[in-house]
């Protein structure tokens, strides 16, 4: 866990997976997901955006994290950003 806390995005992401998928501890999992996303992990940024959009109904935060994920090469994030743009009646 020390590597995850020390800025290793991949290590933090694996710890997130352990808490989320293995132990079912969602709150702790999200803490590690945020840490992984903040440390450059593209899939973590995508998953964090997904959580904001589908679990917290926060499209604005989701768009920020999907943009970050897209900049890190996550193609699905680009698709989600296009979907958000199409769904936004105020654009």
N, CA, C and O atoms as a GROMACS GRO file, in nm:
protein
  364
    1UNK      N    1   0.081  -0.120   0.000
    1UNK     CA    2   0.000   0.000   0.000
    1UNK      C    3   0.085   0.126   0.000
    1UNK      O    4   0.039   0.233  -0.041
    2UNK      N    5   0.209   0.114   0.046
    2UNK     CA    6   0.293   0.233   0.051
    2UNK      C    7   0.323   0.288  -0.088
    2UNK      O    8   0.333   0.409  -0.106
    3UNK      N    9   0.337   0.200  -0.189
    3UNK     CA   10   0.360   0.247  -0.326
    3UNK      C   11   0.240   0.324  -0.377
    3UNK      O   12   0.255   0.423  -0.449
    4UNK      N   13   0.121   0.281  -0.340
    4UNK     CA   14  -0.001   0.351  -0.381
    4UNK      C   15  -0.010   0.488  -0.320
    4UNK      O   16  -0.058   0.583  -0.383
    5UNK      N   17   0.035   0.500  -0.198
    5UNK     CA   18   0.034   0.630  -0.130
    5UNK      C   19   0.148   0.721  -0.176
    5UNK      O   20   0.143   0.842  -0.155
    6UNK      N   21   0.249   0.662  -0.237
    6UNK     CA   22   0.368   0.737  -0.277
    6UNK      C   23   0.362   0.788  -0.420
    6UNK      O   24   0.464   0.832  -0.474
    7UNK      N   25   0.246   0.784  -0.482
    7UNK     CA   26   0.234   0.839  -0.616
    7UNK      C   27   0.234   0.738  -0.729
    7UNK      O   28   0.237   0.777  -0.846
    8UNK      N   29   0.231   0.609  -0.699
    8UNK     CA   30   0.226   0.506  -0.801
    8UNK      C   31   0.080   0.482  -0.837
    8UNK      O   32   0.007   0.414  -0.764
    9UNK      N   33   0.037   0.539  -0.951
    9UNK     CA   34  -0.102   0.528  -0.992
    9UNK      C   35  -0.148   0.386  -1.014
    9UNK      O   36  -0.261   0.350  -0.980
   10UNK      N   37  -0.060   0.304  -1.072
   10UNK     CA   38  -0.097   0.164  -1.096
   10UNK      C   39  -0.117   0.088  -0.965
   10UNK      O   40  -0.212   0.010  -0.953
   11UNK      N   41  -0.030   0.110  -0.869
   11UNK     CA   42  -0.044   0.044  -0.739
   11UNK      C   43  -0.174   0.089  -0.671
   11UNK      O   44  -0.246   0.007  -0.616
   12UNK      N   45  -0.202   0.218  -0.675
   12UNK     CA   46  -0.325   0.270  -0.614
   12UNK      C   47  -0.447   0.211  -0.683
   12UNK      O   48  -0.547   0.180  -0.617
   13UNK      N   49  -0.441   0.194  -0.815
   13UNK     CA   50  -0.553   0.137  -0.888
   13UNK      C   51  -0.576  -0.009  -0.848
   13UNK      O   52  -0.690  -0.052  -0.834
   14UNK      N   53  -0.470  -0.082  -0.831
   14UNK     CA   54  -0.485  -0.223  -0.789
   14UNK      C   55  -0.543  -0.233  -0.648
   14UNK      O   56  -0.621  -0.324  -0.620
   15UNK      N   57  -0.506  -0.141  -0.562
   15UNK     CA   58  -0.564  -0.140  -0.427
   15UNK      C   59  -0.712  -0.104  -0.434
   15UNK      O   60  -0.795  -0.161  -0.364
   16UNK      N   61  -0.745  -0.008  -0.522
   16UNK     CA   62  -0.886   0.025  -0.546
   16UNK      C   63  -0.964  -0.101  -0.587
   16UNK      O   64  -1.072  -0.128  -0.533
   17UNK      N   65  -0.908  -0.177  -0.682
   17UNK     CA   66  -0.975  -0.298  -0.728
   17UNK      C   67  -0.994  -0.398  -0.614
   17UNK      O   68  -1.099  -0.462  -0.605
   18UNK      N   69  -0.894  -0.411  -0.529
   18UNK     CA   70  -0.905  -0.503  -0.417
   18UNK      C   71  -1.022  -0.463  -0.326
   18UNK      O   72  -1.103  -0.548  -0.287
   19UNK      N   73  -1.030  -0.334  -0.294
   19UNK     CA   74  -1.139  -0.288  -0.206
   19UNK      C   75  -1.274  -0.296  -0.275
   19UNK      O   76  -1.374  -0.333  -0.213
   20UNK      N   77  -1.280  -0.260  -0.403
   20UNK     CA   78  -1.407  -0.256  -0.473
   20UNK      C   79  -1.457  -0.395  -0.511
   20UNK      O   80  -1.570  -0.432  -0.478
   21UNK      N   81  -1.374  -0.470  -0.580
   21UNK     CA   82  -1.417  -0.599  -0.633
   21UNK      C   83  -1.398  -0.714  -0.534
   21UNK      O   84  -1.480  -0.806  -0.528
   22UNK      N   85  -1.291  -0.707  -0.458
   22UNK     CA   86  -1.261  -0.817  -0.367
   22UNK      C   87  -1.331  -0.808  -0.233
   22UNK      O   88  -1.388  -0.906  -0.185
   23UNK      N   89  -1.326  -0.689  -0.173
   23UNK     CA   90  -1.379  -0.673  -0.038
   23UNK      C   91  -1.515  -0.605  -0.032
   23UNK      O   92  -1.583  -0.608   0.070
   24UNK      N   93  -1.554  -0.543  -0.143
   24UNK     CA   94  -1.684  -0.476  -0.146
   24UNK      C   95  -1.693  -0.355  -0.056
   24UNK      O   96  -1.802  -0.321  -0.008
   25UNK      N   97  -1.582  -0.289  -0.033
   25UNK     CA   98  -1.580  -0.170   0.054
   25UNK      C   99  -1.572  -0.046  -0.035
   25UNK      O  100  -1.464   0.005  -0.062
   26UNK      N  101  -1.690   0.000  -0.078
   26UNK     CA  102  -1.699   0.105  -0.180
   26UNK      C  103  -1.633   0.236  -0.136
   26UNK      O  104  -1.560   0.297  -0.214
   27UNK      N  105  -1.658   0.280  -0.015
   27UNK     CA  106  -1.603   0.409   0.030
   27UNK      C  107  -1.450   0.407   0.027
   27UNK      O  108  -1.387   0.501  -0.021
   28UNK      N  109  -1.392   0.302   0.079
   28UNK     CA  110  -1.246   0.289   0.079
   28UNK      C  111  -1.195   0.274  -0.064
   28UNK      O  112  -1.089   0.328  -0.098
   29UNK      N  113  -1.269   0.202  -0.147
   29UNK     CA  114  -1.230   0.185  -0.287
   29UNK      C  115  -1.222   0.321  -0.357
   29UNK      O  116  -1.127   0.347  -0.431
   30UNK      N  117  -1.321   0.406  -0.335
   30UNK     CA  118  -1.323   0.537  -0.401
   30UNK      C  119  -1.204   0.622  -0.357
   30UNK      O  120  -1.148   0.695  -0.439
   31UNK      N  121  -1.165   0.613  -0.232
   31UNK     CA  122  -1.046   0.687  -0.185
   31UNK      C  123  -0.924   0.648  -0.268
   31UNK      O  124  -0.845   0.734  -0.308
   32UNK      N  125  -0.908   0.519  -0.293
   32UNK     CA  126  -0.793   0.471  -0.370
   32UNK      C  127  -0.810   0.504  -0.519
   32UNK      O  128  -0.712   0.528  -0.589
   33UNK      N  129  -0.933   0.504  -0.567
   33UNK     CA  130  -0.958   0.540  -0.706
   33UNK      C  131  -0.918   0.686  -0.731
   33UNK      O  132  -0.854   0.716  -0.832
   34UNK      N  133  -0.955   0.773  -0.641
   34UNK     CA  134  -0.917   0.914  -0.652
   34UNK      C  135  -0.764   0.928  -0.651
   34UNK      O  136  -0.708   1.003  -0.730
   35UNK      N  137  -0.700   0.854  -0.561
   35UNK     CA  138  -0.554   0.859  -0.553
   35UNK      C  139  -0.491   0.813  -0.685
   35UNK      O  140  -0.396   0.874  -0.733
   36UNK      N  141  -0.544   0.705  -0.741
   36UNK     CA  142  -0.490   0.654  -0.868
   36UNK      C  143  -0.512   0.754  -0.981
   36UNK      O  144  -0.422   0.779  -1.061
   37UNK      N  145  -0.631   0.810  -0.987
   37UNK     CA  146  -0.662   0.908  -1.092
   37UNK      C  147  -0.574   1.031  -1.080
   37UNK      O  148  -0.525   1.084  -1.180
   38UNK      N  149  -0.553   1.077  -0.958
   38UNK     CA  150  -0.468   1.194  -0.936
   38UNK      C  151  -0.321   1.166  -0.966
   38UNK      O  152  -0.242   1.259  -0.984
   39UNK      N  153  -0.285   1.039  -0.972
   39UNK     CA  154  -0.147   1.001  -1.000
   39UNK      C  155  -0.128   0.948  -1.142
   39UNK      O  156  -0.035   0.872  -1.168
   40UNK      N  157  -0.216   0.989  -1.233
   40UNK     CA  158  -0.192   0.964  -1.374
   40UNK      C  159  -0.252   0.839  -1.434
   40UNK      O  160  -0.224   0.809  -1.550
   41UNK      N  161  -0.332   0.766  -1.361
   41UNK     CA  162  -0.389   0.642  -1.414
   41UNK      C  163  -0.514   0.672  -1.496
   41UNK      O  164  -0.614   0.720  -1.443
   42UNK      N  165  -0.508   0.643  -1.626
   42UNK     CA  166  -0.618   0.676  -1.718
   42UNK      C  167  -0.747   0.602  -1.690
   42UNK      O  168  -0.854   0.662  -1.690
   43UNK      N  169  -0.739   0.472  -1.665
   43UNK     CA  170  -0.860   0.394  -1.637
   43UNK      C  171  -0.922   0.440  -1.505
   43UNK      O  172  -1.044   0.443  -1.491
   44UNK      N  173  -0.839   0.476  -1.409
   44UNK     CA  174  -0.891   0.528  -1.281
   44UNK      C  175  -0.969   0.657  -1.305
   44UNK      O  176  -1.076   0.676  -1.248
   45UNK      N  177  -0.916   0.745  -1.390
   45UNK     CA  178  -0.986   0.869  -1.421
   45UNK      C  179  -1.120   0.839  -1.487
   45UNK      O  180  -1.221   0.902  -1.456
   46UNK      N  181  -1.121   0.742  -1.579
   46UNK     CA  182  -1.246   0.702  -1.644
   46UNK      C  183  -1.346   0.648  -1.541
   46UNK      O  184  -1.462   0.687  -1.540
   47UNK      N  185  -1.299   0.557  -1.456
   47UNK     CA  186  -1.388   0.497  -1.357
   47UNK      C  187  -1.441   0.601  -1.258
   47UNK      O  188  -1.555   0.593  -1.214
   48UNK      N  189  -1.357   0.697  -1.223
   48UNK     CA  190  -1.402   0.803  -1.132
   48UNK      C  191  -1.510   0.886  -1.199
   48UNK      O  192  -1.610   0.921  -1.136
   49UNK      N  193  -1.492   0.918  -1.327
   49UNK     CA  194  -1.594   0.991  -1.402
   49UNK      C  195  -1.725   0.912  -1.404
   49UNK      O  196  -1.833   0.967  -1.384
   50UNK      N  197  -1.713   0.784  -1.429
   50UNK     CA  198  -1.830   0.696  -1.432
   50UNK      C  199  -1.904   0.702  -1.298
   50UNK      O  200  -2.026   0.711  -1.295
   51UNK      N  201  -1.828   0.697  -1.190
   51UNK     CA  202  -1.889   0.704  -1.056
   51UNK      C  203  -1.961   0.838  -1.037
   51UNK      O  204  -2.073   0.841  -0.988
   52UNK      N  205  -1.897   0.947  -1.077
   52UNK     CA  206  -1.961   1.077  -1.064
   52UNK      C  207  -2.091   1.083  -1.145
   52UNK      O  208  -2.192   1.134  -1.097
   53UNK      N  209  -2.088   1.032  -1.266
   53UNK     CA  210  -2.204   1.045  -1.354
   53UNK      C  211  -2.319   0.953  -1.314
   53UNK      O  212  -2.433   0.996  -1.304
   54UNK      N  213  -2.287   0.825  -1.292
   54UNK     CA  214  -2.393   0.727  -1.271
   54UNK      C  215  -2.431   0.705  -1.125
   54UNK      O  216  -2.542   0.658  -1.097
   55UNK      N  217  -2.343   0.737  -1.032
   55UNK     CA  218  -2.375   0.710  -0.892
   55UNK      C  219  -2.401   0.838  -0.812
   55UNK      O  220  -2.469   0.835  -0.710
   56UNK      N  221  -2.348   0.950  -0.861
   56UNK     CA  222  -2.366   1.076  -0.787
   56UNK      C  223  -2.443   1.180  -0.868
   56UNK      O  224  -2.467   1.290  -0.819
   57UNK      N  225  -2.482   1.147  -0.990
   57UNK     CA  226  -2.556   1.238  -1.080
   57UNK      C  227  -2.486   1.373  -1.094
   57UNK      O  228  -2.550   1.478  -1.092
   58UNK      N  229  -2.354   1.369  -1.109
   58UNK     CA  230  -2.273   1.491  -1.120
   58UNK      C  231  -2.204   1.491  -1.257
   58UNK      O  232  -2.089   1.449  -1.270
   59UNK      N  233  -2.277   1.540  -1.358
   59UNK     CA  234  -2.225   1.539  -1.495
   59UNK      C  235  -2.105   1.631  -1.511
   59UNK      O  236  -2.015   1.601  -1.590
   60UNK      N  237  -2.102   1.739  -1.439
   60UNK     CA  238  -1.990   1.834  -1.451
   60UNK      C  239  -1.858   1.770  -1.407
   60UNK      O  240  -1.759   1.779  -1.478
   61UNK      N  241  -1.858   1.707  -1.291
   61UNK     CA  242  -1.736   1.640  -1.242
   61UNK      C  243  -1.700   1.523  -1.333
   61UNK      O  244  -1.582   1.498  -1.359
   62UNK      N  245  -1.802   1.452  -1.381
   62UNK     CA  246  -1.777   1.341  -1.473
   62UNK      C  247  -1.708   1.391  -1.599
   62UNK      O  248  -1.613   1.329  -1.647
   63UNK      N  249  -1.753   1.503  -1.652
   63UNK     CA  250  -1.693   1.558  -1.774
   63UNK      C  251  -1.547   1.595  -1.750
   63UNK      O  252  -1.462   1.574  -1.838
   64UNK      N  253  -1.517   1.649  -1.634
   64UNK     CA  254  -1.378   1.684  -1.602
   64UNK      C  255  -1.291   1.559  -1.603
   64UNK      O  256  -1.184   1.557  -1.665
   65UNK      N  257  -1.336   1.454  -1.535
   65UNK     CA  258  -1.255   1.332  -1.526
   65UNK      C  259  -1.251   1.256  -1.657
   65UNK      O  260  -1.149   1.195  -1.688
   66UNK      N  261  -1.360   1.258  -1.736
   66UNK     CA  262  -1.356   1.193  -1.867
   66UNK      C  263  -1.260   1.269  -1.959
   66UNK      O  264  -1.193   1.208  -2.043
   67UNK      N  265  -1.254   1.400  -1.945
   67UNK     CA  266  -1.158   1.477  -2.025
   67UNK      C  267  -1.015   1.439  -1.990
   67UNK      O  268  -0.931   1.422  -2.078
   68UNK      N  269  -0.990   1.424  -1.862
   68UNK     CA  270  -0.856   1.383  -1.817
   68UNK      C  271  -0.824   1.243  -1.868
   68UNK      O  272  -0.714   1.218  -1.918
   69UNK      N  273  -0.921   1.153  -1.857
   69UNK     CA  274  -0.901   1.016  -1.906
   69UNK      C  275  -0.874   1.015  -2.056
   69UNK      O  276  -0.788   0.941  -2.104
   70UNK      N  277  -0.947   1.098  -2.130
   70UNK     CA  278  -0.928   1.106  -2.275
   70UNK      C  279  -0.787   1.157  -2.307
   70UNK      O  280  -0.723   1.108  -2.400
   71UNK      N  281  -0.739   1.254  -2.232
   71UNK     CA  282  -0.604   1.305  -2.252
   71UNK      C  283  -0.500   1.198  -2.224
   71UNK      O  284  -0.388   1.203  -2.276
   72UNK      N  285  -0.536   1.102  -2.142
   72UNK     CA  286  -0.445   0.992  -2.109
   72UNK      C  287  -0.464   0.872  -2.203
   72UNK      O  288  -0.408   0.765  -2.179
   73UNK      N  289  -0.541   0.892  -2.308
   73UNK     CA  290  -0.553   0.789  -2.411
   73UNK      C  291  -0.670   0.694  -2.399
   73UNK      O  292  -0.676   0.595  -2.472
   74UNK      N  293  -0.762   0.719  -2.309
   74UNK     CA  294  -0.877   0.630  -2.292
   74UNK      C  295  -0.985   0.664  -2.394
   74UNK      O  296  -1.055   0.765  -2.381
   75UNK      N  297  -0.999   0.580  -2.496
   75UNK     CA  298  -1.092   0.606  -2.606
   75UNK      C  299  -1.238   0.608  -2.560
   75UNK      O  300  -1.318   0.686  -2.612
   76UNK      N  301  -1.273   0.524  -2.466
   76UNK     CA  302  -1.412   0.521  -2.418
   76UNK      C  303  -1.448   0.654  -2.351
   76UNK      O  304  -1.565   0.694  -2.353
   77UNK      N  305  -1.349   0.721  -2.294
   77UNK     CA  306  -1.375   0.851  -2.232
   77UNK      C  307  -1.416   0.953  -2.338
   77UNK      O  308  -1.504   1.036  -2.316
   78UNK      N  309  -1.351   0.945  -2.455
   78UNK     CA  310  -1.387   1.035  -2.565
   78UNK      C  311  -1.532   1.011  -2.607
   78UNK      O  312  -1.605   1.106  -2.634
   79UNK      N  313  -1.572   0.885  -2.613
   79UNK     CA  314  -1.710   0.851  -2.648
   79UNK      C  315  -1.808   0.908  -2.546
   79UNK      O  316  -1.913   0.960  -2.582
   80UNK      N  317  -1.774   0.898  -2.419
   80UNK     CA  318  -1.863   0.950  -2.314
   80UNK      C  319  -1.874   1.102  -2.321
   80UNK      O  320  -1.981   1.157  -2.297
   81UNK      N  321  -1.765   1.168  -2.354
   81UNK     CA  322  -1.770   1.314  -2.368
   81UNK      C  323  -1.862   1.353  -2.484
   81UNK      O  324  -1.937   1.451  -2.474
   82UNK      N  325  -1.856   1.279  -2.594
   82UNK     CA  326  -1.946   1.307  -2.706
   82UNK      C  327  -2.091   1.283  -2.665
   82UNK      O  328  -2.180   1.360  -2.702
   83UNK      N  329  -2.115   1.178  -2.589
   83UNK     CA  330  -2.251   1.148  -2.542
   83UNK      C  331  -2.301   1.260  -2.452
   83UNK      O  332  -2.416   1.302  -2.463
   84UNK      N  333  -2.216   1.307  -2.362
   84UNK     CA  334  -2.255   1.418  -2.275
   84UNK      C  335  -2.290   1.541  -2.356
   84UNK      O  336  -2.388   1.610  -2.326
   85UNK      N  337  -2.212   1.571  -2.458
   85UNK     CA  338  -2.237   1.688  -2.542
   85UNK      C  339  -2.371   1.676  -2.613
   85UNK      O  340  -2.443   1.774  -2.626
   86UNK      N  341  -2.404   1.555  -2.660
   86UNK     CA  342  -2.531   1.535  -2.728
   86UNK      C  343  -2.650   1.544  -2.634
   86UNK      O  344  -2.758   1.588  -2.672
   87UNK      N  345  -2.628   1.500  -2.508
   87UNK     CA  346  -2.737   1.499  -2.410
   87UNK      C  347  -2.760   1.636  -2.346
   87UNK      O  348  -2.862   1.657  -2.280
   88UNK      N  349  -2.666   1.728  -2.366
   88UNK     CA  350  -2.675   1.859  -2.301
   88UNK      C  351  -2.761   1.954  -2.385
   88UNK      O  352  -2.718   1.997  -2.492
   89UNK      N  353  -2.881   1.986  -2.338
   89UNK     CA  354  -2.969   2.075  -2.416
   89UNK      C  355  -2.923   2.221  -2.414
   89UNK      O  356  -2.978   2.304  -2.487
   90UNK      N  357  -2.824   2.254  -2.331
   90UNK     CA  358  -2.781   2.392  -2.316
   90UNK      C  359  -2.655   2.426  -2.394
   90UNK      O  360  -2.600   2.535  -2.378
   91UNK      N  361  -2.608   2.335  -2.476
   91UNK     CA  362  -2.483   2.361  -2.550
   91UNK      C  363  -2.505   2.456  -2.665
   91UNK      O  364  -2.411   2.488  -2.737
   0.00000   0.00000   0.00000
